[in-house]
Amino acid sequence: MAPVRAHRHSIMHPSTQAQALRQLRQQPTWKLLSAENGPAVMALIQAHLLEGPRRLPASLLVERLGRDLERFRAEGWDLPQPASAYLADWLAAGWLERGLSADGEEEYEASAAAAQAIRFAQDLSSQRTVATESRLGLVIGQLAQLAEETEPDPAIRAERLLRERERLDARIAAVRAGRLEPLPADRALERLKEILSLSDELASDFRRVRDDFRTLNRDLRERIVDNDGSRGDVLDAVFADVDLIADSDAGKTFRAFWRLLTDPQQSGELEAALEAVLGRDFAGRLSRRERRDLSGLTGTLLSRGGEVHDVLYQFARGLKQFVQSREYREQRRISTLVKTAQRRSLAVKDRLRPQQSIGRDLTLSSARLRSVAQLRLHDPSLDAVDARMDDAAESVIDLDAIAGLVAQSEIDFRTLEEHIAALLAARGQVTVAELLAEYPAEQGLGTVVGYLALGLRDGIVAEGTDRVSWLGRDGIARSARIPRVYFVSVADPSAGFDSSRSGVITDEHASR
């Protein structure tokens, strides 16, 4: 009998495990869970970038976050910064991702790390059973299928298939005989919630695959820049690496996802199953959000898969353009210069001290990088001149300008003289202001000028001024102050007002 050799299982030492966990603490997922304001950050990201639209323009997101932050501060949260500053912090921490929309505006979405942290926190707060029947059935079914598909003996596989056929024949006979045993509503609801949880994880898997492609894209560009071969060799390396990426874990995962989603039979069966499940009675116990997520499951998965497909397509096309463009040559030139400087520095590192002068001064240059979302747009309304027109102050009509105004106008003096004679018949004297109060100025300013012209010729100019007003032809009321002018009737009533002399009243008559 061969001796039994005892062996130890390959178990990681606690110190090694601690080092691995220490590195995980630097990942965005762990940092978000342990952040001081982590609950508020997760709640805001979930409300604006996970439960509704997955992407939002920077302007709209800043506006919505600003309103929510005001309420957080009112409830005692220590969140003193503006919304734009928090967006920049969350982007730097890896909790958000930034891109450009079709119209060139910045837009944000939650990163895979943030979604994972939020889902982990939700799992902690949910009341899910430790070992649900649906999960146990999933494990048993997957193990049985794996054992069957990896069985190398044809006879054993044929025997298992025959037993499966007998079991299916028995179920078909029972259904035809009317012996139906529908799944209880509680167990059906449990399975449905488990499907919703798995579908949410599937959407996150798409996001991780997309991030993996972006990481591979950056790594491959670095390899292209560092490649010292000819241009043709670099292109061959690009196309070869694209094939390698397609065959990577991320590429294989995506191809499997995409093949299932775009298969007409698979997608048709999925749509029919979703429609049937949503029509069952137990589906009415789902929340509004759960029903919405379930009904839009196919569209969500296709949308996430389409995003990954677009990233992969742009990745392959962008690599070729990068190699063929001047940008590639410029990057290689800069890389060559940096490597040359490093080699020369290494050659003299033993002969020159770091603080030793080399006879050349270098001016350090720097640039402060800021997100466009942090910029505060100029509001032109702050510099706008007040265009409102206030009412003008009352003007004084100069008697010396009356003659010129009269010469340039056509004033109905006959009507004005009739008004003066009519009012003098009832009064001993009358002013221009009283005439305008009794008879509105039909010719506007022309009527005022006409009365003053008659007053200068036939009336008495006294000390003081009178305020008169009239309505212009444009319907706007205007006013002015004019010298106080009197018209006085003659002493002999029989003489009346001599209209033939245009109402002339001498100073002798006025003195009476």
ZAFIDO-507082 format. One record per residue (C-alpha): z, y, x; residue in one letter. Coordinates in steps of 0.25 Angstrom, whole numbers, padded with zeros to 4 digits, always signed. Example, Ala and Ser with C-alpha at 12.3 -4.5 7.8 and 13.67 -1.06 7.14 Angstrom:
+0031-0018+0049a+0029-0004+0055s
This chain:
+0000+0000+0000m-0004+0013+0005a+0008+0023+0008p+0010+0034-0002v+0009+0047+0004r+0017+0058-0002a+0011+0071-0002h+0015+0085-0007r+0007+0093-0017h+0001+0105-0012s+0011+0115-0017i+0010+0130-0013m+0023+0135-0006h+0031+0146-0014p+0028+0156-0003s+0013+0154-0004t+0014+0155-0019q+0022+0167-0018a+0012+0174-0009q+0001+0170-0019a+0009+0176-0030l+0011+0189-0022r-0004+0190-0021q-0005+0188-0036l+0005+0200-0038r-0006+0209-0032q-0016+0205-0042q-0019+0215-0054p-0014+0204-0064t+0000+0203-0058w+0001+0218-0055k-0002+0221-0070l+0009+0212-0075l+0019+0218-0065s+0015+0232-0066a+0026+0242-0071e+0017+0247-0083n+0010+0233-0084g+0013+0231-0099p+0007+0245-0102a-0005+0243-0093v-0008+0229-0099m-0006+0234-0113a-0016+0246-0111l-0026+0237-0104i-0025+0227-0115q-0026+0237-0126a-0038+0245-0121h-0046+0235-0112l-0043+0221-0117l-0041+0221-0132e-0052+0231-0135g-0065+0234-0127p-0064+0228-0113r-0070+0240-0107r-0067+0255-0109l-0073+0268-0103p-0063+0275-0094a-0062+0287-0103s-0059+0279-0116l-0049+0271-0109l-0042+0283-0103v-0041+0289-0116e-0035+0277-0123r-0025+0274-0112l-0021+0289-0112g-0017+0287-0127r-0009+0274-0124d-0002+0280-0112l+0003+0291-0120e+0010+0281-0129r+0015+0273-0118f+0022+0285-0112r+0028+0289-0125a+0034+0275-0125e+0040+0277-0112g+0030+0270-0102w+0029+0276-0088d+0014+0279-0088l+0012+0293-0083p-0002+0293-0078q-0014+0296-0086p-0023+0285-0091a-0034+0287-0081s-0024+0285-0069a-0019+0272-0075y-0034+0267-0076l-0035+0270-0062a-0022+0262-0058d-0026+0250-0067w-0040+0250-0061l-0034+0250-0047a-0024+0239-0051a-0035+0230-0056g-0031+0230-0070w-0044+0237-0074l-0058+0236-0071e-0068+0248-0071r-0083+0249-0073g-0094+0258-0078l-0099+0257-0092s-0114+0259-0095a-0113+0274-0096d-0106+0275-0083g-0092+0277-0088e-0080+0270-0081e-0074+0259-0090e-0062+0250-0088y-0058+0236-0092e-0046+0227-0090a-0047+0218-0077s-0045+0203-0077a-0032+0205-0071a-0027+0214-0081a-0032+0205-0093a-0025+0193-0086q-0012+0201-0085a-0013+0205-0099i-0016+0191-0104r-0004+0185-0096f+0005+0196-0102a+0000+0192-0116q+0002+0177-0113d+0017+0180-0110l+0019+0188-0123s+0012+0178-0132s+0019+0167-0139q+0010+0155-0135r+0015+0141-0135t+0017+0135-0121v+0008+0123-0123a-0001+0125-0135t-0008+0114-0141e-0022+0121-0139s-0019+0122-0124r-0015+0108-0123l-0027+0103-0130g-0036+0112-0121l-0029+0105-0109v-0031+0091-0114i-0045+0093-0119g-0049+0099-0105q-0043+0088-0097l-0049+0077-0106a-0063+0084-0105q-0061+0085-0090l-0057+0071-0088a-0069+0066-0097e-0079+0075-0089e-0074+0070-0076t-0073+0055-0079e-0083+0048-0069p-0083+0035-0077d-0094+0034-0087p-0087+0023-0095a-0074+0031-0097i-0082+0043-0101r-0090+0035-0111a-0077+0029-0117e-0070+0043-0118r-0083+0048-0125l-0083+0036-0135l-0068+0039-0138r-0071+0053-0141e-0083+0049-0150r-0073+0040-0158e-0063+0051-0159r-0074+0061-0164l-0080+0051-0174d-0066+0049-0180a-0064+0064-0182r-0078+0065-0188i-0074+0054-0198a-0061+0061-0201a-0068+0074-0204v-0078+0067-0213r-0067+0061-0220a-0061+0074-0223g-0049+0072-0214r-0048+0086-0208l-0036+0090-0200e-0038+0105-0197p-0030+0111-0185l-0017+0118-0190p-0018+0133-0191a-0007+0135-0180d-0014+0126-0170r-0027+0132-0173a-0022+0146-0171l-0015+0142-0158e-0029+0136-0153r-0036+0149-0157l-0026+0158-0150k-0028+0149-0137e-0043+0151-0138i-0041+0166-0139l-0032+0165-0127s-0043+0157-0119l-0054+0166-0123s-0046+0178-0118d-0045+0171-0105e-0060+0168-0105l-0063+0183-0106a-0054+0185-0094s-0061+0174-0086d-0074+0182-0088f-0067+0194-0082r-0062+0187-0070r-0076+0181-0068v-0082+0194-0068r-0072+0200-0058d-0074+0188-0049d-0089+0191-0049f-0086+0206-0046r-0077+0201-0034t-0088+0192-0029l-0098+0203-0030n-0089+0212-0021r-0087+0201-0011d-0102+0198-0010l-0106+0212-0008r-0096+0212+0004e-0102+0200+0009r-0116+0206+0008i-0112+0219+0015v-0105+0211+0026d-0118+0202+0028n-0124+0204+0041d-0137+0197+0037g-0151+0203+0033s-0154+0208+0020r-0161+0196+0015g-0149+0187+0020d-0140+0196+0012v-0148+0195-0001l-0148+0180+0001d-0133+0180+0002a-0132+0189-0011v-0140+0179-0019f-0133+0167-0013a-0119+0173-0016d-0123+0176-0030v-0126+0162-0032d-0112+0159-0026l-0106+0168-0035i-0112+0162-0047a-0107+0149-0042d-0093+0154-0039s-0081+0151-0048d-0083+0164-0056a-0098+0162-0057g-0096+0147-0062k-0086+0152-0072t-0095+0163-0078f-0107+0154-0079r-0098+0144-0087a-0093+0155-0096f-0107+0161-0098w-0114+0147-0100r-0104+0144-0111l-0105+0158-0118l-0120+0159-0118t-0122+0145-0123d-0128+0146-0137p-0121+0133-0142q-0107+0136-0135q-0107+0151-0141s-0112+0146-0154g-0101+0136-0155e-0091+0146-0151l-0095+0156-0161e-0095+0146-0172a-0081+0141-0168a-0076+0156-0168l-0081+0158-0181e-0075+0146-0187a-0061+0148-0181v-0060+0162-0185l-0063+0157-0200g-0051+0148-0200r-0038+0152-0207d-0030+0151-0194f-0038+0162-0187a-0033+0172-0197g-0020+0171-0190r-0026+0177-0178l-0024+0192-0174s-0035+0202-0176r-0037+0203-0161r-0037+0187-0159e-0048+0186-0170r-0056+0197-0164r-0055+0190-0150d-0059+0177-0156l-0071+0182-0164s-0076+0189-0152g-0074+0178-0142l-0088+0175-0140t-0092+0190-0138g-0081+0192-0128t-0084+0180-0120l-0099+0184-0119l-0095+0198-0116s-0086+0194-0104r-0097+0184-0100g-0107+0195-0100g-0099+0204-0092e-0098+0193-0081v-0113+0191-0082h-0116+0205-0080d-0107+0206-0068v-0114+0194-0062l-0127+0200-0065y-0124+0213-0059q-0117+0206-0047f-0130+0199-0043a-0139+0211-0046r-0130+0220-0039g-0129+0212-0026l-0144+0212-0024k-0145+0227-0026q-0133+0229-0017f-0140+0221-0006v-0154+0228-0008q-0149+0242-0010s-0145+0252+0001r-0130+0251-0004e-0130+0237+0003y-0136+0243+0016r-0126+0254+0016e-0114+0244+0014q-0119+0236+0025r-0121+0248+0034r-0106+0252+0031i-0101+0238+0033s-0108+0237+0047t-0102+0250+0051l-0088+0246+0047v-0090+0233+0054k-0095+0240+0067t-0083+0250+0066a-0074+0238+0065q-0080+0231+0077r-0079+0243+0086r-0065+0246+0081s-0061+0232+0085l-0067+0233+0098a-0059+0245+0102v-0046+0242+0095k-0039+0238+0108d-0043+0250+0115r-0040+0261+0105l-0027+0264+0098r-0027+0267+0083p-0022+0281+0086q-0031+0284+0099q-0041+0295+0097s-0055+0291+0099i-0061+0305+0099g-0067+0305+0085r-0061+0310+0072d-0064+0303+0059l-0063+0310+0046t-0057+0301+0035l-0063+0302+0022s-0058+0297+0009s-0061+0298-0006a-0052+0297-0018r-0057+0287-0027l-0054+0290-0042r-0059+0284-0055s-0068+0292-0064v-0058+0289-0075a-0048+0297-0067q-0056+0310-0067l-0053+0320-0077r-0065+0326-0084l-0067+0341-0084h-0066+0347-0098d-0076+0358-0100p-0068+0363-0112s-0057+0368-0103l-0066+0378-0096d-0074+0382-0109a-0074+0397-0112v-0068+0400-0126d-0081+0403-0134a-0073+0408-0146r-0077+0423-0150m-0065+0431-0155d-0067+0442-0164d-0071+0455-0157a-0062+0467-0158a-0065+0478-0167e-0075+0488-0161s-0075+0503-0163v-0088+0509-0167i-0091+0522-0159d-0097+0533-0167l-0106+0537-0156d-0113+0524-0157a-0115+0525-0172i-0128+0534-0170a-0134+0523-0162g-0131+0512-0172l-0136+0521-0183v-0149+0523-0176a-0151+0508-0174q-0148+0503-0188s-0153+0504-0202e-0140+0508-0210i-0141+0510-0225d-0135+0524-0225f-0138+0527-0240r-0129+0516-0244t-0118+0520-0235l-0119+0535-0241e-0118+0529-0255e-0106+0521-0251h-0099+0534-0245i-0103+0542-0257a-0098+0532-0267a-0084+0531-0260l-0083+0546-0258l-0085+0547-0273a-0072+0540-0275a-0064+0545-0263r-0063+0558-0256g-0065+0552-0242q-0069+0538-0237v-0070+0532-0223t-0080+0522-0217v-0070+0511-0217a-0067+0513-0232e-0082+0513-0235l-0084+0500-0228l-0072+0494-0236a-0078+0498-0249e-0093+0495-0245y-0095+0483-0236p-0104+0486-0224a-0117+0480-0229e-0124+0483-0216q-0112+0479-0207g-0110+0487-0195l-0122+0496-0200g-0114+0500-0212t-0102+0504-0203v-0111+0512-0194v-0118+0519-0206g-0105+0524-0211y-0101+0529-0198l-0114+0536-0196a-0112+0543-0209l-0098+0546-0206g-0102+0553-0193l-0112+0562-0200r-0105+0565-0213d-0090+0560-0212g-0078+0563-0204i-0073+0555-0192v-0058+0555-0191a-0048+0549-0181e-0046+0534-0182g-0054+0522-0184t-0056+0513-0196d-0058+0498-0196r-0071+0493-0203v-0076+0479-0205s-0089+0474-0210w-0097+0460-0212l-0109+0458-0203g-0122+0452-0207r-0117+0439-0200d-0105+0438-0209g-0095+0442-0198i-0085+0453-0201a-0084+0464-0191r-0075+0476-0189s-0074+0489-0181a-0066+0502-0180r-0074+0514-0183i-0070+0529-0183p-0064+0534-0196r-0075+0541-0203v-0072+0549-0217y-0082+0552-0228f-0076+0564-0236v-0082+0568-0250s-0085+0583-0252v-0075+0593-0259a-0085+0596-0270d-0086+0583-0279p-0099+0588-0285s-0105+0588-0271a-0102+0573-0270g-0108+0565-0258f-0121+0571-0253d-0129+0558-0251s-0141+0566-0248s-0134+0571-0235r-0130+0556-0232s-0115+0559-0236g-0113+0571-0227v-0099+0577-0228i-0096+0589-0220t-0084+0591-0212d-0081+0603-0221e-0080+0593-0233h-0072+0583-0225a-0062+0593-0221s-0059+0596-0235r
